[in-house]
Amino acid sequence: MGMYTTLELGVADGVATLVLNRPRQRNAIDMAMRQELLQAVHQMARDPQVQAVVLTGAGGHFCAGGDVKSMGQVASADKGRQRMLDLQPLVLALLQLDKPLVVAVEGVALGAGFGLALTADFIVAGGDARFCCSFARVGLVPDFATAFTLPRILGLQRAKALVFSARELAATEALQQGLVTEVCDSGAALQRARELALLLANGSPTAFSLAKRMLLASFQSDVGTMLGMEADAQGIAYTSDYHTEAVQRFFAKEAPRLSWPPPASEPKTA
């Protein structure tokens, strides 16, 4: 699926697996990876064979953040601002991806890598995973939409505590705080993420896309707006082939195509 220098991308059984592939740099995000990530996300969004996406990192780490070498080239506030503006299409593409996105984290998820992980719908962490909103350590503010995603996941006070202190969270504490969906054995995060993605691929793509848009809008909307979105979305979902088949399966006393949890393991959950 495409030729990339900083990524690996493959599709099997309806699930795309996208691997950050700069292991010697702990998968730090340089400008080339930014561009390739945006290209890959658009490619997966358009591909009808892709029903769910798994994102992970090569070499035992998820992502150590932005590439420090390229940060040293920012010589003015205007250039720094443009650097962030250039990142926004990728952030929006990830947040608005209308297919389930499951992130598998082994090792570190730091800075921009932390923000990248938070764009997911589900985060599976290996037992050795470490999470850190590390921007304050180098005198920077959170980027990669972290100031948008983190308060929505943890609440404002907990988000402030992580942003201002830049302290590190082990996988178990990240689970306790609700930052990750599951913790599994070290080295097993990719396998578990794929199990979740395979299950989610059995859901209705129409319903998932509509529900994700509604949830993304909910914090900026009032109840009237959300009820309007609900009515419009449900009207569309009622007419989908998936819903028609699901009703038929119900009356035939057949199991639904989407049934949680995946049977392969029984991980700890938040």
N, C-alpha and C positions, 0 to 999 in steps of 0.2 A: 504493500500500500504506500506508494510514494517513496522517494529517495531522500533520506535525511542524514545529516552528519552529526547532529547532537541528540538525536532521538532514534528509537526503534519502535515500529508500529506494525502490528499484525492483527488479523481478525480470525477468530475461530468460534463456531457455534453461536454466532450472533453477538459475540463480545469482542470489542476492540481492546487490545492491551497496548498502552502507550508507555514507553520506558524512557525516562530521562537518562541520557547515556554519555555523561562526562564523569566517569567514576573516579578518575584521578583528582578531579576538583570537587569531589563529593556532590557532583551534579549541580554546581553553582550555575545560575542562570546568566549567561552572557547575551550579547545582542543577537548572535546567530540563533541561540536557543529560543529567545523570544519570538523571532520571526518564524521559526519552524514550528513552535507550539501553536501559534495562531493558524498557520497553514494546516496543521494536523487536526486541530479542533474543527475548522471549517470542513475539512475532508470527511471527518467522522460524522459531522452533523448532516452532511448531504448523502451519505452512503446508506441506502436502504437495507443493506446487509447488517449494519451495525445497530443493535438494539440496546446495548449498554456499553459503558466504557470503564476500564480499569486504568488508573494512572499510578505509576510507581517509579522507583529510581534504581539504577544499576549499582552494583558494587557494595551492597550492604547499607547504603544510605538513601534517604529520599531526596533531600535537597538542602544544601548548606546556605541558601539564600542567593542574593545577587552577587555577581562576579566583582570582587573588590577592585581588580585591575581597571575595569571600565569605569568604576565610580571615581577613581582618581583623575579621570579625564574631564570631570565636570568643573569648568572654570568660572562659571557665573550662575547667578540665580535663574536667569532666563534659560540657560542650557539645562539646568537641573529640572526646571519645570517642564521643558520640552521632553526630557527623558521620561518623565512620568506620563505626560500626555500620549507619548508614543506607546506606552504600555497599556493604556486603557482599552483599546480594541480587544486585546487578549483577555484581560480581566472580564470584560463584559461577555465575550464569547464563552468563557468557562461558566460564569454565573448563569447565563441564559441558555446553556446547552440543554436542549429539550429531550435528552436521553439520560438515563441514570448514570451518574458519575461516582465511582467508588475509588477512593484513594487508599493505597497500601503503603504504610510508612514503616520502614525499618531504619534504625540509626537515627540520624538527625533530620529535623524539619525546623530550620532556623530562618528568621527574617522573612525574606520574600518566599522562601520555601514553606514557612509556616503559613503565610498568607495564601500561597498556592493550594496547600492542603485544605484550607478552610473554604475554598470554592466548591468543594465536593458535596454531594448529597449524603454520602456515608464515608467515614474514615475508619479503617481497620489498622490497628497499631500492633507491631510485634512487641514482645515483652521488653526489648532493649531500646525501644523508640524514645526519643527525647524531643520535646517541643519547646521552642523559645521565640517569643516576640522580641527579638534581640536588637531592634533598631536603636534604642536608647544607649546601648553600649558604644555606638559609634556616632552619637549625636544626631541621629536622624529620626524622623517621624514614621509611623507605620505606613507601609504602602501595600500594593497588591490587594487593595480593597479591605485590608485588615480592620480598619476603623469602621467599616460597614458590617463585615461579617462577625467579628468577635463579640461586640455587644449583643448581637442578636442570638448568639449561641450561649454566651455565659451570663448576660446581664451587664449593666453598665459598670457596677462597682468591681466585679471580678475582672472585667476587661481592663479597667484602669489599673488594677493591681499588676496585671501582667505587662501592660504597656510601659508603665512608669518604672517598674522594678527591673524589667528585662530578665526575670528569673526563669529558670528552666523547669519544665514539668516532665517527670517520668511518665511512662505510659499509664501506670495505675492511677496516678493523680489526674491525668488528663481524662481518664474514664470517669473517675469520681465527679469531676467538675462538669462532665457532659460535653467535653471538647471532642472526644472520639466516640465512635459507635460501639466498638468492640476492641478487646485486647486478646491476642492469641500468643502462642509460643513464638519466641524469636525465630525468625527465618520462615515463618508460616503465613505472614501477612498477605503475600501475593496470592497464595492458594486460597485463603479464606475470602479475600476480596473477589476473586474470580467466582467462588461459590455464590456469593451474594449477587454478583452481576448476572450470572446465569439464571438465578431465580428472578431477578428484576426484569430480565429480558422477556420473561413470560407474561409480563403485565401489558396493559393496554397502552400503546405509545400515545394515543390521543389523550387518554385520561391523565397520563403522567405529565405530558407537556402542558396541558391546561392547568393541572393542579400546581405544578411548579411555578408557573407564571403568577397564579393567584397568591401563593405563599411569598414569592419574592416581592409582591406589591403590598402585602398586608400591613407592614409597619408604617407605610406612608399613606395609608388609606383610612377612611372612616367606614363605619359599618354599612352605610348605604351603598357606598362604592363597592365594597366587598360582596354584598348581597347581589348587586347588579352583575358583577363578574361571575358569581356563582351561578346565577340563572343562565347567563349566556353560555358559560362553559358546559353546564349540565345539558343544555339543549343540544349542543354539539355531541357530547359524549353519548347521549341516548341513541343517537343515530349511527354510532360506529358499529362496524361488523363485530368488533370484539365484545361489545355489550350484548348484541343479539346472540352471539354464541354462548356467552356466559349465562344468560337467562335460560337458554336451551339446556345447558349442562346442569343448571340448578334443578329444573323440573325433571330431568332425567336421573337425578340423584348421582351425578358424576362429580368428581372432585374438581374444584376450580383450578385453572391453569396457574394462578398465582396463590401460593400457600406458604406462609411463613412459620417457622424459620427454615432455612435450608437444612436438609436432613444429614449432611455429611459430618457435622460437628455441633457441639453445644457450647459455644464460647460464652465468656462473661459478657454481659450487656449492661449498658447504663440504665 
